[in-house]
Amino acid sequence: MSEVDDKPFLPRWARYLLLPGLFGPLFVLAFIFVDQLAHDEARCPYVPGESRPIAQDVSVREDRRNCLWDVEDRRFSVVRGTEERFLGRRRFRAEAFAAGRYSWQAELSAKNEVHLHVKNAGHSDADFREGTAEERAAR
């Protein structure tokens, strides 16, 4: 064998520089897996929270859960009689939902669709809408 065949492809110091590039994505994938597993509906269900009536037989309900450390998840649903529809969701640190830093307001538009405005201090506001009767029928 010649001396060329005995030399490694890269010097040892260069191989050590490659390690973060190999293990970094594995750590990211592991974090995503743990986060999604923790927020699985069967393992960590929502707890019904405040319900605000908007009109006769129409209300908006806020459900909450805390599955992972100090991360809080809020889900909003429109309840029309016995029918319930998902409207929107917010997931932030629990401090973003503290009194005085968080509020939500729902109203019924002229087209009989629910509009929801959510404010969290330090985060952008969120606007959710239910959709018109024609849009709801098409789903």
C-alpha positions as CSV (number, residue, x, y, z in Angstrom):
1,M,0.0,0.0,0.0
2,S,1.1,3.5,-0.7
3,E,1.3,6.4,1.8
4,V,-1.6,8.1,0.1
5,D,-4.0,5.3,1.0
6,D,-3.1,5.6,4.7
7,K,-3.9,9.3,5.1
8,P,-7.4,10.1,6.4
9,F,-9.7,12.1,4.1
10,L,-9.8,15.1,6.5
11,P,-7.4,16.0,9.3
12,R,-8.6,15.3,12.9
13,W,-9.3,19.0,13.7
14,A,-11.5,19.3,10.6
15,R,-13.5,16.2,11.6
16,Y,-14.2,17.7,15.1
17,L,-15.5,20.8,13.4
18,L,-18.1,18.6,11.5
19,L,-19.6,17.2,14.7
20,P,-21.9,20.1,15.5
21,G,-23.2,20.0,12.0
22,L,-24.0,16.3,12.4
23,F,-25.5,16.3,15.9
24,G,-27.2,19.8,15.7
25,P,-30.0,18.6,13.4
26,L,-30.6,15.5,15.6
27,F,-31.1,17.7,18.7
28,V,-33.5,19.9,16.8
29,L,-35.5,16.9,15.6
30,A,-35.6,15.5,19.2
31,F,-36.9,18.8,20.5
32,I,-39.7,18.9,17.9
33,F,-40.6,15.4,18.7
34,V,-40.8,16.0,22.5
35,D,-42.8,19.2,22.0
36,Q,-45.3,17.6,19.7
37,L,-45.6,14.5,21.9
38,A,-46.2,16.8,25.0
39,H,-49.0,18.7,23.2
40,D,-50.8,15.5,22.0
41,E,-54.5,15.9,22.6
42,A,-54.8,12.5,24.3
43,R,-51.9,13.1,26.7
44,C,-52.7,16.7,27.5
45,P,-56.4,17.6,26.9
46,Y,-57.8,21.1,26.9
47,V,-59.7,22.3,29.9
48,P,-62.9,24.2,29.1
49,G,-62.5,27.8,30.2
50,E,-64.5,31.0,29.8
51,S,-67.5,31.1,27.5
52,R,-68.8,34.5,26.3
53,P,-72.3,34.7,24.7
54,I,-72.4,36.9,21.6
55,A,-75.9,36.4,20.4
56,Q,-78.8,34.0,21.1
57,D,-77.4,30.4,20.7
58,V,-73.9,31.8,19.7
59,S,-71.0,32.0,22.0
60,V,-67.2,31.8,22.0
61,R,-65.4,29.5,24.4
62,E,-61.8,29.7,25.4
63,D,-60.1,26.4,26.4
64,R,-56.7,26.2,28.0
65,R,-53.9,23.7,28.7
66,N,-50.4,23.8,30.0
67,C,-48.4,20.7,28.8
68,L,-44.8,21.7,28.7
69,W,-43.0,23.7,31.4
70,D,-44.4,27.3,31.4
71,V,-45.9,27.2,27.9
72,E,-49.7,27.8,27.8
73,D,-52.0,27.0,25.0
74,R,-55.3,28.7,24.4
75,R,-57.9,27.5,21.9
76,F,-61.0,29.4,20.8
77,S,-64.2,27.7,19.5
78,V,-67.5,29.1,18.2
79,V,-70.5,27.3,19.7
80,R,-73.7,27.6,17.7
81,G,-76.4,25.6,19.5
82,T,-74.9,22.1,19.7
83,E,-72.4,22.6,16.9
84,E,-68.9,23.6,17.7
85,R,-66.2,25.0,15.4
86,F,-62.5,25.6,16.0
87,L,-61.7,29.3,15.5
88,G,-58.1,29.9,16.4
89,R,-55.2,29.2,18.8
90,R,-52.4,31.0,20.6
91,R,-49.4,29.4,22.3
92,F,-47.0,31.5,24.4
93,R,-45.3,31.5,27.8
94,A,-47.8,31.6,30.6
95,E,-46.8,35.2,31.5
96,A,-48.2,36.4,28.2
97,F,-51.7,35.3,29.4
98,A,-51.4,37.1,32.8
99,A,-54.1,39.5,33.9
100,G,-53.6,42.9,32.3
101,R,-51.3,41.5,29.6
102,Y,-54.0,39.5,27.7
103,S,-57.5,40.1,26.5
104,W,-59.9,38.8,23.8
105,Q,-63.0,40.2,22.3
106,A,-65.6,38.5,20.1
107,E,-68.4,40.0,18.0
108,L,-70.9,39.0,15.4
109,S,-70.7,40.7,12.0
110,A,-73.5,41.8,9.8
111,K,-73.0,38.5,7.8
112,N,-73.6,36.5,11.0
113,E,-70.0,35.4,11.3
114,V,-67.9,35.6,14.5
115,H,-64.8,37.8,14.5
116,L,-62.4,37.3,17.4
117,H,-59.6,39.7,18.3
118,V,-56.9,38.5,20.7
119,K,-54.2,40.7,22.3
120,N,-51.1,39.5,24.1
121,A,-48.7,42.1,25.4
122,G,-45.3,41.8,23.7
123,H,-46.8,39.8,20.8
124,S,-48.7,40.7,17.6
125,D,-52.5,40.8,17.8
126,A,-54.4,38.0,16.3
127,D,-57.7,38.2,14.4
128,F,-59.7,35.1,13.7
129,R,-63.0,34.9,11.8
130,E,-65.5,32.0,11.5
131,G,-66.5,32.5,7.9
132,T,-69.9,33.2,6.3
133,A,-72.7,30.7,6.2
134,E,-71.7,29.8,2.6
135,E,-68.1,29.2,3.6
136,R,-69.1,27.1,6.6
137,A,-71.4,25.0,4.4
138,A,-68.7,24.4,1.8
139,R,-66.3,22.9,4.4
